[in-house]
Amino acid sequence: MFSRWFSKRNRVKVPEPRLRLPELPWRRMGGILVAVLATCACALVLVHTLDQPVKHVQLEGKFLRVSPVQIEQAVATMAAGGFLSLNLEDVRRAVASVPWVDKVRVERSWPNSLRVRVIEHIPAARWGDDGLLNTRGELFLTDARHIPAELPRLDGPPGTQSKVAKLYLSTYPRLLAVGLSLASVKLDLRGAWELSLAHGVQVRLGRQDVEGRLERFIRVASPAVSTRLNEVSYIDMRYSNGFSVGWTARTGNQSGGTREPVPNA
């Protein structure tokens, strides 16, 4: 009993460990913070100094249908910001909205200028009475004031510009190879196709087997009437095994095969 009491009195109490927070390098962190703030301040001053108003617009490209004044006015509407803060995409869209402008490229030119390169649409065909199609078959102008007389005329329901242009582009060289010039292509609301040659001759292809009928016209019908095109009003290819010819004068009716009483669509 004495020994147990003695051992209790001589027991050393171990102090409990205290939670100590790590010491932070406040002086070093303060120096870093000051440096960052100073850098940001210098950057802001530099940006403010360099972000001056745009004073010059350099135009590049061949201006045939678009005037440089139109481009400068379009740029001015979006160039209110500074040289660095200016949104180049906004400028590009403003220039692209100018009639006859096809492609636009806008770049900054140090220290206070913009370089604007413009490519105009190339008219490839007339669409209806007042529209113009470019070389990609896209309708880029709907109220053209001046339409070159040499352009072919394409017609069709709204939204069919690309389809009609595709047929024209694929047909024109094939007819040219046999001495014929394609003046116009028309697609009506029913989906029927009709071609007009430079001589004024109409070629009716209808709605069915348009490619087959076109090929038959090139191989069979056109050689049969090539020497008398000035007397032909129309050539109807809407027959399964032949064609019919409409004459401008009372010279009779000619068929290139066994003609049915009523053509197919």
Residue frames as qw, qx, qy, qz and C-alpha x, y, z in Angstrom:
[[0.000, 0.887, 0.462, 0.000, 0.00, 0.00, 0.00],
 [0.325, -0.787, 0.115, 0.512, 2.87, 2.30, 0.88],
 [0.430, -0.131, 0.594, 0.668, 4.54, 1.57, -2.42],
 [0.232, 0.630, 0.642, 0.370, 1.43, 2.46, -4.40],
 [0.130, -0.946, -0.235, 0.182, 1.13, 5.74, -2.53],
 [0.433, -0.591, 0.327, 0.597, 4.76, 6.53, -3.13],
 [0.412, 0.160, 0.657, 0.610, 4.48, 5.80, -6.84],
 [0.125, 0.826, 0.522, 0.171, 1.49, 8.13, -7.19],
 [0.246, -0.907, -0.035, 0.341, 3.35, 11.00, -5.51],
 [0.386, -0.489, 0.501, 0.601, 6.38, 10.60, -7.72],
 [0.539, 0.491, 0.621, 0.287, 4.38, 10.37, -10.99],
 [0.155, -0.309, 0.194, 0.918, 5.35, 13.18, -13.37],
 [0.464, 0.683, 0.469, -0.311, 2.48, 14.94, -15.06],
 [0.419, 0.089, 0.537, 0.727, 3.01, 15.31, -18.79],
 [0.223, 0.485, 0.123, -0.836, 1.64, 18.63, -20.08],
 [0.615, 0.536, 0.578, -0.025, -1.01, 18.35, -22.78],
 [0.411, 0.049, 0.417, 0.809, 0.15, 19.50, -26.24],
 [0.213, 0.684, 0.264, -0.646, -1.21, 22.85, -27.37],
 [0.595, 0.580, 0.476, 0.288, -2.43, 23.57, -30.91],
 [0.228, -0.626, 0.143, 0.732, -0.17, 26.16, -32.45],
 [0.598, 0.769, 0.197, -0.112, -0.93, 27.94, -35.71],
 [0.743, 0.132, 0.187, 0.629, 1.86, 28.09, -38.24],
 [0.164, -0.698, 0.001, 0.697, 3.61, 31.39, -38.43],
 [0.590, 0.705, 0.355, 0.170, 2.86, 33.20, -41.67],
 [0.518, -0.083, 0.134, 0.841, 5.52, 35.22, -43.46],
 [0.130, 0.866, 0.430, -0.219, 3.49, 38.41, -43.21],
 [0.130, -0.740, 0.256, 0.608, 6.32, 40.62, -44.30],
 [0.242, -0.130, 0.779, 0.564, 6.99, 38.57, -47.40],
 [0.209, 0.572, 0.782, 0.129, 3.30, 38.32, -48.28],
 [0.032, 0.871, 0.229, -0.434, 2.91, 42.05, -47.82],
 [0.162, -0.542, 0.489, 0.664, 5.78, 42.66, -50.23],
 [0.230, 0.174, 0.858, 0.425, 4.21, 40.35, -52.83],
 [0.140, 0.752, 0.632, -0.124, 0.85, 42.08, -52.46],
 [0.038, -0.813, 0.053, 0.579, 2.41, 45.49, -52.93],
 [0.199, -0.304, 0.693, 0.623, 4.25, 44.25, -56.02],
 [0.219, 0.424, 0.847, 0.235, 1.03, 42.82, -57.52],
 [0.082, 0.854, 0.420, -0.296, -0.88, 46.03, -56.87],
 [0.116, -0.695, 0.301, 0.643, 1.91, 48.08, -58.37],
 [0.239, -0.039, 0.814, 0.528, 1.99, 45.85, -61.46],
 [0.182, 0.638, 0.746, 0.057, -1.80, 46.13, -61.89],
 [0.002, 0.866, 0.163, -0.473, -1.62, 49.89, -61.51],
 [0.165, -0.494, 0.540, 0.661, 1.13, 50.11, -64.13],
 [0.239, 0.226, 0.867, 0.374, -0.86, 47.87, -66.46],
 [0.141, 0.787, 0.579, -0.160, -3.96, 50.04, -66.08],
 [0.052, -0.804, 0.124, 0.579, -1.96, 53.17, -66.76],
 [0.221, -0.268, 0.729, 0.590, -0.34, 51.53, -69.79],
 [0.233, 0.460, 0.832, 0.203, -3.69, 50.33, -71.19],
 [0.085, 0.867, 0.362, -0.330, -5.22, 53.75, -70.64],
 [0.128, -0.676, 0.354, 0.634, -2.27, 55.34, -72.40],
 [0.162, -0.129, 0.821, 0.532, -2.37, 52.97, -75.37],
 [0.199, 0.527, 0.826, 0.026, -6.18, 52.70, -75.64],
 [0.059, 0.413, -0.045, -0.908, -6.51, 55.88, -77.65],
 [0.645, 0.550, 0.296, -0.440, -9.26, 56.52, -80.22],
 [0.667, 0.193, 0.571, 0.438, -8.81, 55.00, -83.67],
 [0.052, 0.717, -0.076, -0.690, -7.68, 57.78, -86.00],
 [0.276, 0.475, -0.606, -0.576, -7.07, 56.00, -89.29],
 [0.825, 0.172, 0.494, -0.213, -8.82, 53.26, -91.29],
 [0.003, -0.466, 0.723, 0.510, -6.74, 51.53, -93.97],
 [0.809, 0.327, 0.265, -0.410, -8.91, 49.97, -96.68],
 [0.136, -0.360, 0.836, 0.391, -7.78, 47.08, -98.90],
 [0.512, 0.356, 0.780, -0.046, -9.54, 45.38, -101.79],
 [0.095, 0.141, 0.566, 0.807, -11.01, 46.09, -105.21],
 [0.224, 0.484, 0.522, -0.665, -13.95, 48.46, -104.88],
 [0.037, 0.153, 0.696, 0.700, -16.22, 48.04, -107.89],
 [0.326, -0.590, -0.620, -0.402, -19.72, 48.02, -106.38],
 [0.538, -0.723, -0.346, 0.261, -18.87, 49.25, -102.88],
 [0.234, 0.832, -0.134, 0.485, -17.48, 52.72, -102.22],
 [0.495, 0.102, -0.569, 0.648, -14.75, 53.36, -99.61],
 [0.248, -0.340, 0.193, -0.886, -17.05, 55.94, -98.01],
 [0.804, -0.291, -0.284, -0.433, -19.61, 53.20, -97.23],
 [0.796, -0.057, -0.511, 0.320, -16.94, 51.13, -95.49],
 [0.245, 0.238, -0.397, 0.852, -15.65, 54.09, -93.49],
 [0.487, -0.367, 0.016, -0.793, -19.17, 54.95, -92.34],
 [0.875, -0.236, -0.386, -0.174, -19.79, 51.36, -91.26],
 [0.649, 0.052, -0.502, 0.569, -16.53, 51.31, -89.30],
 [0.009, -0.370, 0.239, -0.898, -17.32, 54.67, -87.67],
 [0.675, -0.433, -0.188, -0.567, -20.53, 53.32, -86.16],
 [0.925, -0.308, -0.217, 0.048, -18.53, 50.69, -84.20],
 [0.664, 0.268, -0.283, 0.638, -15.19, 52.46, -83.67],
 [0.297, -0.854, -0.016, -0.426, -16.23, 54.56, -80.68],
 [0.834, -0.528, 0.039, 0.156, -14.02, 52.52, -78.35],
 [0.183, -0.826, 0.476, 0.241, -10.28, 52.78, -78.00],
 [0.450, 0.556, -0.665, -0.217, -7.59, 51.04, -80.04],
 [0.093, 0.212, -0.953, 0.197, -7.33, 48.13, -77.58],
 [0.362, 0.190, 0.718, -0.564, -10.89, 47.96, -76.26],
 [0.544, 0.338, -0.264, -0.721, -12.50, 48.04, -79.70],
 [0.723, 0.070, 0.672, -0.143, -14.43, 44.84, -80.55],
 [0.013, 0.353, -0.679, -0.644, -13.14, 43.76, -83.96],
 [0.143, 0.295, 0.933, 0.146, -16.02, 41.32, -84.49],
 [0.182, 0.746, 0.470, -0.436, -18.54, 44.14, -84.14],
 [0.094, 0.657, -0.335, -0.669, -16.66, 46.12, -86.77],
 [0.097, -0.111, 0.892, 0.426, -16.54, 43.10, -89.08],
 [0.195, 0.514, 0.832, -0.078, -20.30, 42.55, -88.81],
 [0.161, 0.777, 0.192, -0.578, -21.01, 46.23, -89.49],
 [0.077, 0.525, -0.565, -0.632, -18.91, 46.18, -92.67],
 [0.137, 0.067, 0.960, 0.236, -20.37, 42.83, -93.77],
 [0.269, 0.614, 0.660, -0.340, -23.86, 44.36, -93.66],
 [0.171, 0.605, -0.230, -0.743, -22.99, 46.78, -96.47],
 [0.830, 0.460, 0.228, -0.217, -24.61, 45.65, -99.77],
 [0.719, 0.628, -0.295, 0.046, -22.27, 43.79, -102.15],
 [0.098, -0.663, 0.703, -0.239, -19.76, 42.98, -99.37],
 [0.872, 0.023, -0.466, -0.148, -18.99, 39.25, -99.34],
 [0.823, -0.258, -0.335, 0.380, -16.05, 38.79, -96.94],
 [0.076, -0.915, 0.163, -0.360, -14.39, 41.11, -94.42],
 [0.791, -0.144, -0.359, 0.475, -11.18, 40.95, -92.41],
 [0.158, -0.927, 0.048, -0.338, -10.44, 43.52, -89.68],
 [0.789, -0.098, -0.312, 0.520, -7.08, 43.90, -87.92],
 [0.309, -0.919, -0.015, 0.243, -5.46, 46.41, -85.56],
 [0.682, 0.483, -0.048, 0.547, -2.57, 48.35, -87.01],
 [0.547, -0.575, -0.226, 0.565, -0.20, 49.95, -84.47],
 [0.116, -0.054, -0.721, 0.681, -0.52, 52.48, -82.99],
 [0.298, 0.374, 0.460, -0.748, -4.01, 53.85, -83.73],
 [0.434, 0.307, -0.456, -0.714, -5.30, 52.42, -87.01],
 [0.752, 0.129, 0.600, -0.240, -7.54, 49.66, -88.31],
 [0.078, 0.308, -0.755, -0.574, -6.83, 47.62, -91.42],
 [0.672, 0.312, 0.490, -0.460, -10.03, 46.51, -93.19],
 [0.024, -0.215, 0.808, 0.548, -9.88, 44.15, -96.16],
 [0.627, 0.356, 0.346, -0.600, -13.05, 43.80, -98.22],
 [0.130, -0.036, 0.871, 0.473, -13.96, 41.23, -100.89],
 [0.516, 0.211, 0.016, -0.830, -17.06, 41.96, -102.95],
 [0.720, 0.240, 0.627, -0.173, -19.65, 39.48, -104.15],
 [0.003, -0.238, 0.690, 0.684, -19.24, 38.32, -107.73],
 [0.681, 0.289, 0.255, -0.623, -22.66, 38.21, -109.42],
 [0.220, -0.146, 0.912, 0.314, -23.13, 34.93, -111.26],
 [0.044, -0.405, -0.827, -0.387, -26.85, 34.97, -112.07],
 [0.320, -0.229, 0.025, -0.919, -30.00, 36.98, -111.80],
 [0.036, -0.262, -0.931, 0.249, -32.68, 35.73, -109.41],
 [0.135, 0.739, 0.633, -0.189, -36.18, 36.69, -110.50],
 [0.275, 0.891, 0.237, 0.272, -36.72, 40.32, -111.38],
 [0.038, -0.928, 0.207, -0.307, -34.43, 42.10, -108.93],
 [0.780, -0.559, 0.278, 0.045, -32.26, 39.52, -107.13],
 [0.453, 0.692, -0.561, 0.027, -28.63, 38.54, -107.63],
 [0.960, -0.271, 0.054, 0.053, -26.86, 35.28, -106.84],
 [0.121, -0.797, 0.573, 0.149, -23.14, 34.96, -106.18],
 [0.469, 0.437, -0.745, -0.184, -20.84, 32.22, -107.41],
 [0.049, -0.087, 0.937, -0.334, -21.92, 29.97, -104.50],
 [0.273, -0.413, -0.767, -0.408, -25.58, 30.20, -105.50],
 [0.230, -0.489, -0.602, 0.587, -26.40, 32.47, -102.55],
 [0.063, 0.824, 0.403, 0.394, -28.92, 35.28, -102.85],
 [0.485, -0.245, -0.271, 0.794, -26.97, 38.34, -101.67],
 [0.088, 0.183, -0.009, -0.979, -29.11, 41.14, -103.08],
 [0.242, 0.488, 0.834, -0.087, -32.90, 41.27, -103.44],
 [0.238, 0.892, 0.320, -0.214, -33.42, 44.76, -104.84],
 [0.542, -0.161, 0.358, 0.743, -30.61, 45.29, -107.34],
 [0.261, 0.782, 0.102, -0.557, -30.92, 48.56, -109.23],
 [0.436, 0.668, -0.489, -0.353, -28.59, 47.54, -112.02],
 [0.844, -0.092, 0.529, -0.003, -28.34, 43.98, -113.29],
 [0.073, -0.471, 0.676, 0.562, -25.77, 43.12, -115.97],
 [0.739, 0.341, -0.109, -0.570, -27.59, 42.07, -119.13],
 [0.506, 0.402, -0.753, -0.122, -25.25, 39.12, -119.73],
 [0.251, -0.209, 0.839, -0.436, -26.25, 37.31, -116.53],
 [0.320, -0.223, -0.864, -0.318, -28.50, 34.26, -116.88],
 [0.500, -0.336, 0.135, -0.787, -31.90, 34.41, -115.20],
 [0.290, -0.081, -0.940, 0.163, -32.85, 31.86, -112.55],
 [0.519, -0.328, 0.003, -0.790, -36.32, 31.57, -111.03],
 [0.502, -0.148, -0.849, 0.074, -37.84, 29.42, -108.32],
 [0.548, -0.737, -0.346, -0.191, -39.83, 29.40, -105.10],
 [0.193, -0.838, 0.378, -0.344, -38.24, 31.07, -102.04],
 [0.663, -0.508, 0.542, -0.092, -35.41, 29.03, -100.58],
 [0.910, 0.228, 0.325, 0.121, -34.59, 27.13, -103.81],
 [0.224, 0.911, -0.303, -0.168, -31.80, 29.44, -104.98],
 [0.301, -0.551, 0.767, 0.131, -29.04, 26.92, -104.34],
 [0.668, 0.188, 0.720, -0.015, -30.97, 24.08, -105.99],
 [0.578, 0.787, 0.201, -0.082, -31.71, 26.07, -109.14],
 [0.068, 0.875, -0.456, -0.146, -28.17, 27.41, -109.32],
 [0.527, -0.331, 0.776, 0.104, -26.79, 23.88, -109.04],
 [0.703, 0.438, 0.559, 0.045, -28.83, 22.70, -112.04],
 [0.381, 0.918, -0.053, -0.096, -27.74, 25.71, -114.04],
 [0.161, -0.773, 0.599, 0.135, -24.04, 25.22, -113.25],
 [0.570, -0.136, 0.802, 0.117, -24.19, 21.53, -114.18],
 [0.626, 0.581, 0.520, -0.013, -26.23, 22.08, -117.37],
 [0.202, 0.915, -0.130, -0.323, -24.52, 25.13, -118.86],
 [0.125, -0.593, 0.714, 0.352, -21.23, 23.44, -119.90],
 [0.502, 0.141, 0.848, 0.092, -23.07, 20.38, -121.26],
 [0.480, 0.774, 0.393, -0.125, -25.21, 22.51, -123.56],
 [0.065, 0.877, -0.328, -0.346, -22.25, 24.65, -124.55],
 [0.417, -0.322, 0.796, 0.298, -20.45, 21.50, -125.68],
 [0.434, 0.400, 0.771, 0.239, -23.17, 20.91, -128.32],
 [0.192, 0.245, 0.342, 0.887, -23.32, 24.54, -129.44],
 [0.293, -0.733, -0.506, -0.347, -26.22, 25.73, -127.27],
 [0.154, 0.268, -0.405, 0.860, -26.23, 28.57, -124.76],
 [0.334, -0.562, -0.745, 0.132, -28.36, 28.38, -121.64],
 [0.004, 0.516, 0.039, 0.856, -30.13, 31.68, -120.88],
 [0.455, -0.387, 0.314, -0.738, -32.40, 30.80, -117.96],
 [0.338, -0.103, -0.931, 0.092, -33.58, 28.05, -115.62],
 [0.474, -0.320, 0.081, -0.816, -36.99, 28.03, -113.97],
 [0.214, -0.150, -0.943, 0.206, -38.45, 25.84, -111.23],
 [0.397, -0.445, -0.249, -0.763, -42.18, 26.39, -110.71],
 [0.495, -0.382, 0.454, -0.634, -44.26, 25.84, -107.59],
 [0.955, 0.014, 0.006, -0.296, -45.17, 22.30, -108.72],
 [0.640, -0.473, 0.562, 0.223, -41.52, 21.35, -108.98],
 [0.782, 0.502, 0.319, 0.189, -41.39, 21.32, -112.79],
 [0.422, -0.501, 0.308, 0.690, -38.23, 22.45, -114.56],
 [0.578, 0.763, 0.278, 0.086, -37.97, 24.55, -117.71],
 [0.528, -0.327, 0.265, 0.738, -34.88, 25.75, -119.55],
 [0.420, 0.882, 0.144, -0.160, -34.63, 28.66, -121.98],
 [0.740, 0.052, 0.258, 0.619, -31.91, 28.78, -124.60],
 [0.189, -0.434, 0.102, 0.875, -30.28, 31.91, -125.97],
 [0.018, -0.158, -0.665, -0.730, -32.40, 31.54, -129.14],
 [0.486, -0.094, 0.123, -0.860, -35.55, 31.86, -127.04],
 [0.664, -0.046, -0.691, -0.283, -36.35, 28.15, -127.26],
 [0.584, -0.449, 0.428, -0.523, -38.00, 26.65, -124.17],
 [0.486, 0.157, -0.860, -0.010, -37.05, 23.13, -123.08],
 [0.686, -0.417, 0.115, -0.585, -39.69, 21.56, -120.85],
 [0.307, 0.293, -0.885, 0.191, -38.25, 18.91, -118.53],
 [0.705, -0.442, -0.389, -0.394, -41.13, 18.55, -116.06],
 [0.546, -0.660, 0.362, -0.368, -40.84, 17.01, -112.59],
 [0.934, -0.167, 0.316, -0.022, -39.89, 13.37, -113.24],
 [0.837, 0.054, 0.317, 0.442, -36.53, 11.98, -114.38],
 [0.142, 0.963, -0.049, -0.225, -35.16, 15.46, -115.01],
 [0.308, -0.618, 0.626, 0.362, -31.60, 14.24, -115.52],
 [0.540, 0.151, 0.788, 0.256, -32.67, 11.53, -117.98],
 [0.402, 0.816, 0.416, -0.012, -34.80, 13.96, -119.97],
 [0.028, -0.916, 0.258, 0.308, -31.99, 16.49, -120.07],
 [0.417, -0.367, 0.745, 0.369, -29.57, 13.86, -121.35],
 [0.518, 0.434, 0.716, 0.176, -32.07, 12.79, -124.01],
 [0.253, 0.937, 0.149, -0.187, -32.49, 16.40, -125.10],
 [0.163, -0.775, 0.490, 0.364, -28.74, 16.81, -125.51],
 [0.397, -0.203, 0.838, 0.314, -28.20, 13.52, -127.38],
 [0.328, 0.402, 0.824, 0.229, -31.37, 13.26, -129.46],
 [0.178, 0.855, 0.470, -0.129, -33.54, 16.37, -129.58],
 [0.110, -0.828, 0.157, 0.527, -30.94, 19.11, -129.98],
 [0.280, -0.233, 0.701, 0.613, -29.26, 17.53, -133.05],
 [0.287, 0.502, 0.792, 0.196, -32.68, 17.05, -134.66],
 [0.102, 0.918, 0.383, 0.027, -33.61, 20.74, -134.48],
 [0.510, -0.507, 0.078, 0.691, -30.18, 22.43, -134.33],
 [0.285, 0.103, 0.469, 0.829, -30.46, 23.78, -137.87],
 [0.163, -0.577, -0.525, -0.604, -33.95, 25.21, -137.31],
 [0.331, -0.366, -0.608, 0.622, -33.74, 26.68, -133.81],
 [0.065, 0.087, -0.002, -0.994, -34.99, 30.06, -135.04],
 [0.493, -0.184, -0.510, -0.681, -38.28, 28.37, -136.01],
 [0.524, -0.278, -0.791, 0.150, -38.72, 26.48, -132.72],
 [0.381, -0.681, 0.014, -0.625, -40.86, 27.82, -129.87],
 [0.577, -0.511, 0.538, -0.342, -40.46, 24.94, -127.41],
 [0.551, 0.217, -0.802, -0.077, -39.24, 21.37, -127.09],
 [0.729, -0.408, 0.210, -0.508, -41.25, 19.18, -124.75],
 [0.334, 0.372, -0.861, 0.098, -39.22, 16.35, -123.25],
 [0.488, -0.191, 0.595, -0.609, -41.96, 15.08, -120.93],
 [0.891, 0.177, -0.195, -0.370, -42.53, 11.90, -122.93],
 [0.812, -0.390, 0.435, 0.019, -41.21, 8.49, -121.99],
 [0.728, 0.013, 0.538, 0.424, -39.82, 7.62, -125.41],
 [0.425, 0.531, 0.392, 0.620, -39.69, 10.81, -127.42],
 [0.139, -0.434, -0.201, 0.867, -40.30, 14.55, -127.51],
 [0.327, 0.770, 0.527, 0.149, -42.49, 17.09, -129.23],
 [0.346, -0.071, 0.117, 0.928, -41.56, 20.35, -130.92],
 [0.165, 0.834, 0.452, -0.271, -43.62, 23.51, -130.97],
 [0.496, 0.249, 0.332, 0.763, -42.92, 25.64, -134.03],
 [0.023, -0.463, -0.172, 0.869, -43.16, 29.40, -134.27],
 [0.397, 0.293, -0.369, -0.787, -44.67, 29.15, -137.81],
 [0.862, 0.144, 0.270, -0.405, -47.18, 26.72, -139.32],
 [0.341, 0.558, -0.730, -0.195, -44.59, 24.17, -140.33],
 [0.828, -0.078, -0.529, -0.167, -46.15, 21.11, -138.71],
 [0.630, -0.638, 0.360, -0.257, -45.19, 19.11, -135.65],
 [0.627, 0.439, -0.637, 0.088, -42.17, 16.93, -135.33],
 [0.789, -0.539, 0.222, -0.192, -41.41, 14.21, -132.79],
 [0.159, 0.638, -0.753, 0.017, -38.12, 12.51, -132.07],
 [0.016, -0.077, 0.987, -0.142, -39.80, 9.22, -131.14],
 [0.286, -0.470, -0.789, -0.275, -43.13, 7.59, -130.48],
 [0.088, -0.225, 0.273, -0.931, -45.02, 10.44, -128.88],
 [0.081, -0.427, -0.863, 0.256, -47.76, 9.89, -126.38],
 [0.024, -0.748, -0.488, -0.450, -50.97, 11.97, -126.62],
 [0.353, -0.904, -0.006, -0.239, -50.33, 13.65, -123.24],
 [0.439, 0.523, -0.583, 0.440, -46.84, 14.26, -121.80],
 [0.687, -0.421, -0.518, 0.286, -45.83, 12.96, -118.37],
 [0.268, -0.962, -0.002, -0.053, -45.20, 15.46, -115.61]]
